[in-house]
Amino acid sequence: MCFTAGAIPMLSERVKRVQESGTMKMKELAGQKKAEGKKIISFTVGEPDFDTPKHIVEAAKKALDEGHTRYLDAPGLPALREAVAKEEKASNGIPCEASNVLITPTKQAIFETVLATVNEGDEVIIPDPSWVTYEPCVQMAGGKAVPVRTREEEQWRVVPEVVAELITPKTKMVLLNSPSNPCGAVETHDDIRGLADLAKDHNLLVLSDEVYEKIVFDGLKHHSIGAEPGMMDRTITISGFSKTYAMTGWRLGWLVAPKPIFKGINKVQQHSITHACSFAQYGALAALTGPQEPVRAMVKEFQERRDLIMKLMKEIPSFKCDTPKGAFYVFPRYEGKMNSEEMALYLMDKAEVGLTGGASFGPAGEQHLRISYATNKKNIQEGMDRIRKTLA
Ligand SMILES: Cc1ncc(COP(=O)(O)O)c(C=O)c1O
């Protein structure tokens, strides 16, 4: 048999379009420095430092002991889908049934939704700055991410009037994330109503990533766009267990979608991960149906940490930051000539503090830094002291 000589075929154009994750890069660098013996304080990852509440762990262990280790149907454990539908209705007012709910890791829910709905050349409006994974998802699906600039002066909210200017005949979807990563921004109910009107007027889909929905402070209320009149038919609401219940390694979340879209997303699920881990779903069921006290305790602790980091930030003259209202990030602007990646590397080197340059989240994040305060108060105090002394 004769083979044609030549270069070995390599990566797809689809994957070549995508940048590596800026947050993972800084996390890995912090890990390397720690391995070299440096006493790095890491504010890089968005991962609660709490243990998963015990009753959730016990429920998953019990499921293993009882032999729940086999294939499930693709959308997930019926009792868990039911519990999610109940929770979305009761807490967020989304008019859904269990048959609208698909259980899958949160990140996978976003990827599957985009793959199932976005055609080659479709435009998807995404906030700038926003979480590092949205643009790659859109790019891998062949779509075009269109950034909507958000501004510090407007508390980094996605303002309907600004979105309206970006809508073209190619716009398919608007992607929202409230409370937001990296800014901790929380959309107002007025904004949500305005964005819902835009989606209806221009026949758009909305992907609403609400993974931080329970982490809101100062008595503020989280609003789901899927609950607005007529929006259930065009909204895919995504949330998960990672942040609310300190279950990042369990890889579990969910989406709520109108029936025709649900069917398409389910095909992607069937042909990719089949379903989410079976026994982990029993733990997740205990998370939703069991006591919510651990969630309240964690949110209270996050609010105290936010208050502490805001107090310490005020002692750093070159940092400016409004108080974020949700999630567990602060996103200060800094003064100085270094770009945000250089600044992050400088602080890693000189202060031995790991954080992420704001431009990793989009051009509007330049001259900012993302600090995750999902770490204990001692680390927050020490890390912010080191930054202050380094920049003095
Ligand atoms: C805004 C946002 N959405 C989704 C996710 C993904 O969550 P999970 O780890 O549950 O897949 C993250 C994780 O950091 C996030 O910040």
Ligand as a Chemical Component Dictionary entry (heavy atoms), coordinates in Angstrom:
data_LIG
# 
_chem_comp.id                   LIG 
_chem_comp.type                 NON-POLYMER 
_chem_comp.pdbx_formal_charge   0 
_chem_comp.three_letter_code    LIG 
# 
loop_
_chem_comp_atom.comp_id 
_chem_comp_atom.atom_id 
_chem_comp_atom.alt_atom_id 
_chem_comp_atom.type_symbol 
_chem_comp_atom.charge 
_chem_comp_atom.model_Cartn_x 
_chem_comp_atom.model_Cartn_y 
_chem_comp_atom.model_Cartn_z 
_chem_comp_atom.pdbx_ordinal 
LIG C1 C1 C 0 -19.783 32.728 34.918 1  
LIG C2 C2 C 0 -19.495 31.261 35.023 2  
LIG N1 N1 N 0 -20.297 30.395 34.396 3  
LIG C3 C3 C 0 -20.094 29.078 34.452 4  
LIG C4 C4 C 0 -19.035 28.550 35.162 5  
LIG C5 C5 C 0 -18.817 27.079 35.134 6  
LIG O1 O1 O 0 -19.173 26.450 36.291 7  
LIG P1 P1 P 0 -18.916 24.904 36.513 8  
LIG O2 O2 O 0 -17.583 24.783 37.165 9  
LIG O3 O3 O 0 -20.036 24.475 37.395 10 
LIG O4 O4 O 0 -18.936 24.223 35.184 11 
LIG C6 C6 C 0 -18.152 29.411 35.832 12 
LIG C7 C7 C 0 -16.983 28.888 36.547 13 
LIG O5 O5 O 0 -16.090 29.562 36.962 14 
LIG C8 C8 C 0 -18.395 30.805 35.766 15 
LIG O6 O6 O 0 -17.614 31.689 36.399 16 
# 
loop_
_chem_comp_bond.comp_id 
_chem_comp_bond.atom_id_1 
_chem_comp_bond.atom_id_2 
_chem_comp_bond.value_order 
_chem_comp_bond.pdbx_ordinal 
LIG C1 C2 SING 1  
LIG C2 N1 SING 2  
LIG C2 C8 DOUB 3  
LIG N1 C3 DOUB 4  
LIG C3 C4 SING 5  
LIG C4 C5 SING 6  
LIG C4 C6 DOUB 7  
LIG C5 O1 SING 8  
LIG O1 P1 SING 9  
LIG P1 O2 DOUB 10 
LIG P1 O3 SING 11 
LIG P1 O4 SING 12 
LIG C6 C7 SING 13 
LIG C6 C8 SING 14 
LIG C7 O5 DOUB 15 
LIG C8 O6 SING 16 
# 
